[in-house]
Amino acid sequence: MSLVASSSSVTNVTLLDHLFRPRSVAVVGASTSREGVGRQILDNLLDFGYSGRVFAVNPKVHEIGGLPCYPAVSAIGEAPELAVVVVPRAVVLPVVEECIACGVQGLVVITAGFRELDREGAALEEQLRGRAAEAGVPLLGPNCMGLFNTDPSLRLNLTFSPVPPRPGHIAFLSQSGALGALVLSLTHGRPLGYSLFASLGNEAGVTHLDALAYAGADERTWVIALYLETFLRPEDFLRVARGVAEVKPVVCLKGGRSETGVRAASSHTGALATFSRAFEALLRQAGMILAENTEELLNIAQGFAQGPLPRGRRVRVLTNAGGPGVLAADLLERHGLQLPQLAAERQAQLRSFVAPRASLGNPVDLTVEGTPAMYNSAARLLLADGATDALLAVFVQPPHVSGADVLLAVEQAAGTAERPVVAAFPAQEDLLRKSCVDKCVLVDFPEAAAPVLSAMARYAEWRSLPRGRVPRFAVRQEQVARLIEHLRRVGRHVLDVEESLAVVRAYGIPVARHVLVREERELDAGARRVGFPVALKVVSADVLHKTEVGGVVLGIRSQAELEAAYRALMRRLAAVRPAGRVRGVLLQQMVPRDRELILGFRRDEQGLPVVLARLGGILAEALEAVVLRVLPVTDYDVRAMLAEMPGGRVLGAFRGWEPVALPTVEESLLRLAQLASDFPMISEVDLNPFMASSHPAACQAVDARIVLAA
Amino acid sequence: MSLVASSSSVTNVTLLDHLFRPRSVAVVGASTSREGVGRQILDNLLDFGYSGRVFAVNPKVHEIGGLPCYPAVSAIGEAPELAVVVVPRAVVLPVVEECIACGVQGLVVITAGFRELDREGAALEEQLRGRAAEAGVPLLGPNCMGLFNTDPSLRLNLTFSPVPPRPGHIAFLSQSGALGALVLSLTHGRPLGYSLFASLGNEAGVTHLDALAYAGADERTWVIALYLETFLRPEDFLRVARGVAEVKPVVCLKGGRSETGVRAASSHTGALATFSRAFEALLRQAGMILAENTEELLNIAQGFAQGPLPRGRRVRVLTNAGGPGVLAADLLERHGLQLPQLAAERQAQLRSFVAPRASLGNPVDLTVEGTPAMYNSAARLLLADGATDALLAVFVQPPHVSGADVLLAVEQAAGTAERPVVAAFPAQEDLLRKSCVDKCVLVDFPEAAAPVLSAMARYAEWRSLPRGRVPRFAVRQEQVARLIEHLRRVGRHVLDVEESLAVVRAYGIPVARHVLVREERELDAGARRVGFPVALKVVSADVLHKTEVGGVVLGIRSQAELEAAYRALMRRLAAVRPAGRVRGVLLQQMVPRDRELILGFRRDEQGLPVVLARLGGILAEALEAVVLRVLPVTDYDVRAMLAEMPGGRVLGAFRGWEPVALPTVEESLLRLAQLASDFPMISEVDLNPFMASSHPAACQAVDARIVLAA
């Protein structure tokens, strides 16, 4: 039972308290052998200091590690609020039945061998899912490694991880149990602390969206780290994930971004792993921060868990090491951060206490002579500067300077500033092992600071933006509905250029002036309406590639040329075998050359409905240099699309052109999205080219092609 | 004195033995205080077990830590082979004079405060450089942190690093002393071992090229890691660095790749830091492997130091963790490696000993039930497979499995295979601390394996390729020389389109058929020679942008159109103010539309001579999607240029076009390079467009523009 998907709001998440905040837990399948998973969970639960009551269930023994052992849940005499099921696959269902009958209100099924293994497992999982849903009991798993909640009043550890959870403010939700195990075991050299953890397993009951909503509502959670391989319905995802991102940052690592990766992911969870450019767009639309790899996921999560959000992108670097400072600056700039130079006045203040050889720009380089006191004073001074949004302190161990003292000095300076401070202290494992750090974000190499500060700055910007809205334009929807109805009746699913342009125009997207000419004698009147120079294009739904059959003539400058071109075009079409049905010829005004875009709509290989844009030309095609967004698309989304389009700077002042009238292009994209969402039977729209000009009136679709689902 | 630059071969590197293999060392400026740099160097030298004689020099004391102390080098009574100078800046020169007078054969000047500090320092450094060069004594520094050589028969540590060197096969050469210190201190959790280290400082004597050549010739060095911020002459660099790369891999990290980074680098070494796309191209042309960041530099160096080179790009992943295996696969694919599936026969063999839930594709996922024995058997089996070029073993700690045992099992399997094995063992610091690993490359996160294996595969491919050669074509050099001489005489430095095409054609680059028309009555004959359709282009060195003044008319299909177009063009030109000198009009055959390239030559902002290529169109311009190579350019280089050109797949079968006749385009690039190297006064050549076609005869320059140095 997915709690989120079954309701339109996210109120049901309190049901998950039965999983994350139970007053009593039964471990069903606890074994006497210390190597058994059930026993490990029982030990972890006891060792971590769970505040509730614990029951061990195992019909074969009477006692485990001093704890009395019940033969069955029904034998306990009271209903445990939560049952953790670690029994062989064959008896999972009977055990779950028994739990439900006894009044258990939450289930965690660790046992593997379901959907991810074989058909029999899939069938069993379906029964499991149905039974839990029927009873209204939240179910985590099967095929998972459990959950924990480090709330000091609860201290619930239901994992079999060999490393105890370190409390903190990161909720880690993982579609891979093993990645969860890895992350939890990284207690060394990284001050990472967790509020919640959930290994999602096969998501037969509780889904990643349920867990996301729960962590979003959890007060001790300041940031959510999410490992995702697959997802369910895009609309639900967008709604729930964005709702959470509005409240706290969600950092997402996507596994399965390559052909092999997708195949491997599908085999280990049994779910069809999904990846496409559209999925990535969906994550961004939901306000998520995408991490490139595991280390980045953890560093960024640590950043959000420990640092206040920056107010801008201006970073100061303070270092005692030239080269590492340079490398940090390189990476910060590459990640879109700014490194303003220090004002002369501030430099003079610094000069009074640093070594003579110190360099006072940005980075401020204290050189090998930098002391803890200098680090502290310089950090305070830089953090007090109005043009500092974040500080990166880099330290390389010289002889006779204590790294611990320098870190303390930086932390003391950070403590008073409402700005994020990242400390890059490579090769300081013993120092970091103490993990006493809580005022700054700790990374090892200076380069690792860049993705952290960049993610924090971008999230802060996203939070401060007005939320996008999905506008509704007044359009001639009825006209399009009638045309589509007619086409379906006659069994056609490809619209010809004239029909396509008519649909586009009905939705208020500007199109180049044109008339449909059915006979040669209409040419004269047509050309007078449209005005020279003109283009001729064959109008036929049967001709897929007009240019290839010689069905397009451009740059016709006179009536004489027009007539000659018309006849030549008709001769060429007559020679095409098999001949297609030709409705006539489109006589269209030649649009002045400007920046050619392709705007479009598709349903991608996963069925995700996406609006897309790219520059025209073969390079954009070769590079697949396209930007896209999943429906529903907001005004904010289309603005961001054009801003991040590869080569998008051609839309500004470029090559003597004035900047493009962006609002007009944006509105066309929004209208295109409205068309696609009004007519789910439309599978493809191409406005190619859409001429983008500095004059709003000159922005228009020159050609169009619409395809309906077959 | 740069040893390399002063000779055409690299034989003089044996002079550097005075620095890297001295029989005796004097530390001039050794202090009694344990915190002094001189004292630290002395202590390091003694502690590391140097096999030669050590002399401490300090006029103020008689003894340091039990060692007798001489008041001056001259007082020692014999000439130490090497002197390490750690005295205040003001006395560096007198001390160096004295050392030279006494017969010292090598100098390491640690003292800072020279060119990087102020003018006085720059003047002092110049004197220092002159003195050492005059005496023929190799000088490392000033402003450096020393050097070491871990050769067991020598054990020379002349650094003040607080961490002793760990012996191994990586030579680390650094233009940043601090980065050196950082790297040397990374002994924890990384099995990195070094043969040589040199902090290059201000390079007043020994340059990075000298050190590179020395490390290239050092037998204990298997791989060179190089941190570079600046460089000297490109020709020397290309010659020396490529010579070294032919023998052993050189992994290079470039500091100063951003505006701020370049500025910061310039301030800390006093040299003008350089970065440009051309510099990056130069590094690649030299066969170097570029690392993205410090961690990658170290991981890749470790890879080359420990693993045999792979024979191809096919990687097998063996894991006990689903998600981390997926993430590894994602990154391997993104880095251009291949992950072939396992043949059914091999799967059957695996099936016989792995857990039933194991997944047997690629990755092979042993699941949480994977034991050391399974790892060993599976690794052996995978390494024995003909379609395995490298193995990545991923391990995430489950309860009750020993990471050390699994690592040992993987190492044992690796020991028998002549293929690189990478072990990704995250969160295994205590295990890695032991660093007993010598059969496999150790990284922490699975994603970190991808750049390592990719670098190794690419280097192996580069090594196996036939070496490129710089061909000499028979060309009409004299004709070009006469034209250029004429232009210089009349004070012109921009060639008009007709002159430019003539130069290009003289170098055997095909150009579109054309005639120069000076008067209207020549049009008819011209058109008959060229053949319709034709284009008209104004021929004038004073008209920079022909199109913008209406100086180009395309697609003229008849004699009547030609005459009308000619007159209209002349009218437009007459209206241009100020009027330029017009030599006539180029009547040129219209070339059928095909893939338009821009081929060119430039001297970049650093003066580097580069040949470049990109696709035509505004997107390529906006993205600066250009590939380039520094002269001299080999046949291999131009082939690689076209292969790596952004969007280069349009040169294959694309959009109904046949694949481009690449050899013809390559030859044109080589001829262009020959033109540029024959005439150093040429500062710019543009062939725009160069039409690339599937027919060799249809590949041709359609327009050309040549500019001479003013």
Interface residues (C-beta under 8 A of the other chain):
Chain A: R34 E35 V37 Q40 A112 G113 E116 L117 F160 S161 P162 V163 S174 Q175 S176 G177 A178 L179 A181 L182 S185 L186 T187 H188 G189 Y227 E229 L253 G255 G256 R257 S258 E259 T260 G261 R263 A264 A265 S267 H268 T269 A273 N293 T294 E295 N320 A321 G322 G323 P324 G325 V326 L327 A329 D330 L331 L332 E333 R334 L339 P356 R357 S359 G361 N362 P363 D365 T367 V368 V396 Q397 P398 P399 H400 P426 A427 E429 D444 F445 P446 E447 E548 G555 R595 L615 G617 I618 L619 A620 E621 A622 L623 A625 P646 G647 G648 R649 V650 F654 R655 G656
Chain B: R34 E35 V37 Q40 A112 G113 E116 L117 F160 S161 P162 V163 S174 Q175 S176 G177 A178 L179 A181 L182 S185 L186 T187 H188 G189 Y227 E229 L253 G255 G256 R257 S258 E259 T260 G261 R263 A264 A265 S267 H268 T269 A273 N293 T294 E295 N320 A321 G322 G323 P324 G325 V326 L327 A329 D330 L331 L332 E333 R334 L339 R357 S359 G361 N362 P363 D365 T367 V368 V396 Q397 P398 P399 H400 P426 A427 E429 D444 F445 P446 E447 E548 G555 R595 L615 G617 I618 L619 A620 E621 A622 L623 A625 P646 G647 G648 R649 V650 F654 R655 G656
